[in-house]
Amino acid sequence: MANQPFGGTAVPSLNPQTTPAWQALERLAGHYAHQFDLRQAFTTEPKRFQQHSVRAPHMLVDLSKNLWDEPVVEQLLALAMQMDLPERRSQLLNGEIVNHTEQQAAVHSALRLSFTCGRAPASAAMAQNCADLSAMLAMAETIRADATVHDVVHIGIGGSSLGPELALQALRPYWRTQQRIHVVSNLDGHDLAETLAQCHPAHTLFIAASKSWSTFETLQNLRSASGWLQQSGINPADRVVAITAKPNAAQAAGLKHILRMPADLGGRYSLWSAVGLPVAVAIGEAGFKDLLAGAAAMDDHFAQAPLAANAPVLLGLLDVWYSSFLRMPSRCVVPYHHRLRRLPAYLQQLDMESNGKTVRQNGSAVEYATAMALWGEAGTNGQHAFFQWLHQGAQRTPVEFVAASQAEHALPGHHTPLLANAIAQAQALMLGSKSGPGQLPGHQDFSGNRPSTFLLLDGPLSPPALGALLALYEHRTFVSGVVWGINSFDQWGVELGKMLAKDILQRASGGHWQGLDASTAGLLSAACVTSEAHS
Ligand code: F6P
């Protein structure tokens, strides 16, 4: 229910704790935290796998090895209804205002639905967004056709780099260019320097993506890249494509190739906009449209599937259950696909920047746990690092396995064992085992009853499958945000650190640390002495 006007727009102000479903879930939580046994659940519910797994575009989502069953799912679905999820979902998909602190829509789904499904743009602004996306695809084709461009260096950070970086790696077999494409994000100059060392100024094109055109890291990397071009007598304006929601600022910086991204498209949802340029250069217009189409298919599923069979809804509710009710502090994502090795980093921004908040949309404080920390590493590498902790550590952590049914390499003896490992790990977490004769009691005991979810892509990790996977995660984050009553589309929490970094930078160059706390002053003094000694 939206009942408070705020800047002319209704702000959702419900506290989920006041809903009957939340209270019912609180009553259920103790049992599922302490007594519920997955092994027993599979014995008493012969159809548990069928009942707790859903099909979504391009994938099977197996939720059956989680610490829940019908009574919990029923109450979680009731909670979604009591928090007005269907209405909030329509607002999102129709491009209405959902980000109330910034009085903005979050147009990622509306944009791809209009662009790929021929859905009539709901407004002149959306028609412009579609035109901007077409301009990006045309620019990508121009870059691909330019024989003088051997290297494309994409500069951006956070949402302006994580999506492109993930998609470039994930879709390597679908690249249709010989051009090399690099992503540089870090302020640490080692990142850019290592990339420039592989490139030649006469054959390098830079893409600078910054929605705000004010992010220090990106602007500093762009300044350094421009200097590198200038040293070879090249005008950066000829070799830099800017992508931004502030085209005037890019123009004021002397740039002339400028692609616009919508101001009401969150940075972490921007892969689907002009920020996808390096991906479109790599996989071509048709490939990029396939990526969008996969995401739009998931948008449709999210919009239309009944809540009880709706993959993003169930996953978002599962996150609420584990975090707010079973008090699990983190969740682990393990992609059993080498090309998805950056997925945990991508999801960290998507989920933790979106829902790492303790204030509701109307400004009131939350009194329950919201987003869990998210971490992970590609399997099977992770098995030889932190799986010991997952199997025998003191805390239970929900694990998410992500795998593709088909591989896209020709090496025998890899893919089936890879899938076998993923499935076996999920099985081991659930079943556990007791040490037998000749084994070490305790040391070789596995408690089991540890939850996991399995996302299995139907075929290979293709552009539409990746699109669907990422849209699934986007909507899942939205669902849990709605249930927690928080705004998933702002990120005020990153501002303080940015502001203090400016102050410290000024102090470092001026050499004055008066008024700082002792630790900050001590570190600054030590860092300045060390960096002077090496300069
Ligand atoms: O620091 C957080 C953030 O604002 C992200 O939300 C965003 O994706 C990133 O910085 C980069 O911002 P921009 O695209 O404006 O440079």
Boltz pocket constraint, residues with backbone or C-beta under 6 A from the ligand:
constraints:
  - pocket:
      binder: B
      contacts: [[A, 157], [A, 158], [A, 159], [A, 160], [A, 209], [A, 210], [A, 211], [A, 212], [A, 213], [A, 214], [A, 215], [A, 218], [A, 267], [A, 268], [A, 353], [A, 491], [A, 494]]
      max_distance: 6.0
